[in-house]
Amino acid sequence: MSYLLQNLKPLRNAMRERGWVVTCFDFVYKKQGYYVTVTDYVKGVSKPDRRALVALRFMKKSNLSESLSTWANVLRIYIADRSQFRNFFGIEDKSNYGDIVQQFSKQFGQIIPRDIVEVRNDQKKIILRQLDISDSQDLDKIYCIGVKRDGLKANGDPAERSPFNSQKTQFLRPKLYEWFHSDKNIILGIHSIK
């Protein structure tokens, strides 16, 4: 059986194999360019619904502050606010709304990659931005100023760095990441210089 968004699961699995939490690809709808970030629901991040596979964020390339966040699985994209969805994507208000969501999902599903494709520099910036949002960090934190042990959990086990910190370090400081990636207790202090 074929699902409209069937590529989301292999893409999410490819992200997990690389140790990534976020990836990005381009999407064009009604002649408007979008960046789409796909974020995995890692341990410690609550899902909005038990059926949610990944979080999606659509950002207009012409204005990154205009974005639409939602979740999806292989069957569908969840649309909480139909009016916001129509306005964001420039979809006319028609009585056949169900068909529009189906058509949108069909077109979107055709461009979802099954694997992580080569990430361009502009997409890397979008991924870093999403990593910061997901990790509740300052968006300007790009400078590594130190490496330290993360300490211990309440039960005495070593604490582990977040997957967001790991991927950000992998992008910003690949040699440093290569050196420390196997020791999950080491975190890299990434800060902004103001």
Order of alpha helices (4+ residues) and beta strands (2+ residues): alpha-beta-beta-beta-beta-alpha-alpha-alpha-beta-alpha-alpha-beta
